[in-house]
Amino acid sequence: MVRVADQHLPQRCHVQQDNPKKGASADRYDTYKHARTLQEILDLGGSRGDIANDVVRGYIVVDDPEVHEAILLTANESERKRLPQHLQAKLPPAGEPSAPRPKAATTRPAPDAALRPAKVPKKVKGPPPPPRQPGFFLYTSVKTAMQAWDPDAFAGLTEQEAARHRQDTETIATRRDRKEMLLGRLYDDPNEVSAAALQTVCDLVAECATDEPDGMLVVAEDCIVPSENTIRNSGTANPTAGCEATTWYRARITLVADSRRAGLENVAQCVITAKPMWQAA
């Protein structure tokens, strides 16, 4: 596995926005794919193993080409086949050891008792948390995906510049994306929570249908922003065990993302959802 040294962590990077993974690693990827540095990937729940895997597979590109290459050149024999030919040529022949891993300097603690760390007091157990109250709550989601790229989006760009432009555009298109469980408000009445779901989707549509001030994310000219009546008519019954059925709502908006502000028509679709969920006691 390639090695990511501590001095590399502050480096700025671009992470592919389309999640290529499955299972638990896909969940982690969704949390760190908006990171701008390698350290932010760790801060957002990723691991060094995730960084190593993603750099080799091209999901993460370090902005500094020399640092990116230095990380790739620590690849083991099983990873070499994924590297570009010009980097494979720089590695020692198969069977020969790669550059030795630098050993971290170790220091022994001073014998002076005054320099020893103080003992951490044991945590005092507090009262148990209050019992969870039953009721409905809202799950909301805003998810955007690229649908089509302008024919001139990558004209005149090198392969690396094109990859960076693609990632920048996907980052801009998904800047409003979120997933939230609104547990701060519980509802007893299925009709009340369904009405709240409708209002939430209408509010999110109004937010996402507003052009960004920087002009890099705007509503497509041919997009018809759904009205409240349109959203209401799109409601879908949501059966809940032991309860009266609720209704969840979904709306779609077509956006144009242009990180270069060059008049490019890179089309993305934003899907907005609000769904009532039941919380048992």
N, C-alpha and C positions, 0 to 999 in steps of 0.2 A: 504494500500500500504506500502511495506517495506520502511524504512527510510535509506537514505544514508547521514551520518553525514559528516561535513566538514573535519574532521580528516581522513576520509576514502578516500577522493578524490586522494591523492598522491599514493594510492596503485596500484601496477602493476596488470594487468588483461589480459585475453585472450578473444577475441570476436569471436564467430562462424562466419566463412567466408561465408557460404551459407546463403543468405538472406531469412529468413522465413516469412517476412512480406509483406504487400500489401499497395498500396496507398502512401500517404504522409509519413507514418512511414517507409515504405520501402525505400523511397528516403533518409530519414535521416539516416537510418541504413547503406546504401551504403557509406555515407560520413564518418561515425565514426567507421566502422567495422575494420579499420586498427589501431585504437587507442591502446596504450600500457598501459595507466593508466586510471582510472575513470575520472580524470580531463581532459585528452585529449578527452574523449568522449564529455564532455561539450564544450570544445574548438572547436570541429569539428561540432558543431551544434546539438548534442544530448541534452536531458534534464534529470533532475533527475528522472522524471517519466519514461523515456526510460530506464535508468539504473535499476530502481526498477523492471520494468516489465521484462527486459531481465535477470536479476539475478534470479528472481523467476522461470522463464521458462528455465533456464540453457543456455541461449544464451551468457551470460557473466559469466566468472568464475574468481574470484579474486584469485591471486596467493597464498596469505596467507590464509590457510584454516580457521584460527581462525577469521580473519576479514570477510571472506565470510560467515561463520556461524553466526557471530554477526549481519550481515545485514539481513540474512534470519530470524533470531529470532525476528525481529520486524514486521513480517508478521501479517496481520489482519486475521480474521476468514475465509474470503472468499478465501484467498491465501494459507491457511494451506494445503489443499488437494494436492497442487503441491509440497510440501516439502517432503524430505525423512522421513521415519518413525522415525528414531532416533532423528530428529529435532522436529517432531511433538510432541514427548514424552516430550521434554523440555519446550514446551509452556504451559501456564495455560489452564485448561479445557475450552471448549467452553462456552461462556456466561460470563466468568470472564475477567476483563480488563487486557490487556497486560501491560508491564512496561510503566509508564508514560513517555510522550515525554519530554525531558529536555527543559526548557524554556531558551531562550537566555537572557543574561544579558542586561539590558537597562541602558543607562546613559543619563542624561539630559545635554543639551549644557550649557556651562559656560555662566553666564550672561554678562561677559565682552565682549563688542562689538568688541574688537580687535581680539577675538578668533573666531568670526563668520566667516563662509566662505564668500569669496568675491563673489559678484554677477557676474554671467557669462554674458558677453556682448552678445547682440542679434546678430545672424548671419546676415551678409549683403548679400543680394541676388546678385549673380553674373549674368553674361549674360547667356541667355538660351543656352543649348548645340546646336552644329551645327546639321542641319537636317541629318537624317540617309541616307546614299547613297545606292541606289539599286545595287544589284549584287549577284553573286554566291560566297559562301564561303564553306570551307570544314568542315565536322563533322567527327572526327576520334574516333575510339574506339578500345581498346585492352582489351579483357575479357577472363579470364582463369577459367576453372572449372575442378575439379578432376573427372577423369573418372573411375579409378580402383585403388585399394589399394593392395600393396604387401601382400601375405598371411602371412608373418612374421612381418608385420608392427607393430602389437600390441602384439606380443608374449611376455609373461612374464611381462607385464605392468599391474598396477592396473587400475581401471576404471578411476580414476582421471588422472593418468599418460597418459593413452591412449587418453583421451579427450584433454589434453594439447599437446600431440604429433600430434594429428589430426589438431588442430588449428595452431600449428607452421608450419606444412607442407603446409596447405592451405594458410597461410600468405606468405610463400616463393614462392609458385606457382603463387600467384597473385601480386607479388611485382612490376611487370611491367605494371599492369592494369591501364588504364586511360580512360577518356572521355573528349574530347576537342572540342570546336567550334573555329576554327581558323579564327576569325573575323578580324585579322590584315591584311589580304590580300583578296581583292575582285576581282572577275573575271567577265568580260563582255561576254566573248566567252564561250559557253557551251563546245566546244571541248578543250579549254585551261584548264578549271576547271576539265574536265574528265581526261586529261593527268596528271594534278597535283594529282588527286586522285590515279591514277595508281602508280605514282612515290612515293607517301606517303606510300602506302601499301608495295611497294618493300623495302623502307627504314626501315619500322617498322618490316618487316619480317627479314631483315638482323640483326636488333637489337635484336629481340626476339629469333633468331636462334643462338645466341652467348652464349656459356656456361658461367655461373657465375664463377668468380675466386674461390669462396669458395667451388665449387663443389656440392652445394646443389640444384641447378637447372640447368639441362643440357638437350640438345636435345636427344630424344629417338633414340636408335641405328637404329630402323627400320623406322624412320621418313624420308620421302623424302621432303626436303625443297622446296617449290614451286618456280620455276624460274619466271622471268619477263613474259615470253611468256605464262606460265601456268596461271599466275594471270590475264594477259590481256584477255585470252580466257574465263576466269570466269566472265568477266564484265557483269553487268545487267543494262538494260535500266532503267532510272529513270525519268519518265515524270514529268514536272514542268508546272503548269498552266500558259498559256500565253507565254511560252518560248520553245525553242527547247530542246528536251530530252537530258539529260546528262547521264553519265555512272558511276555507283559506283562499287567498287571492294571489294572482301573479300578473305582472305587466312587463312589457318589453319596449325598449327604446333603442333606436339605431343612432350610434355616435360616429364621429369622425375624429381620429387621433392623428396628430402630426407633430412629432417631436422636433422636427427641423423648421417648422413654420414656413414651409415652402409651397403651400397650396396643395399638398398631397391628400388624396382621398383614401386613407386607410380606414376601412369600415370595421366597426366593432358593434356587437350586440350586448346590451345590458339587460339582464333579467332580474327583476325585483320580486321578492316573495315575502309574504307574511302568513304564518301558519299557526293556528292555536294548538297548543300542546297541553296535555293533562299531567299534573304533578300529584302523585299520590302522597298520603301522609307518611 
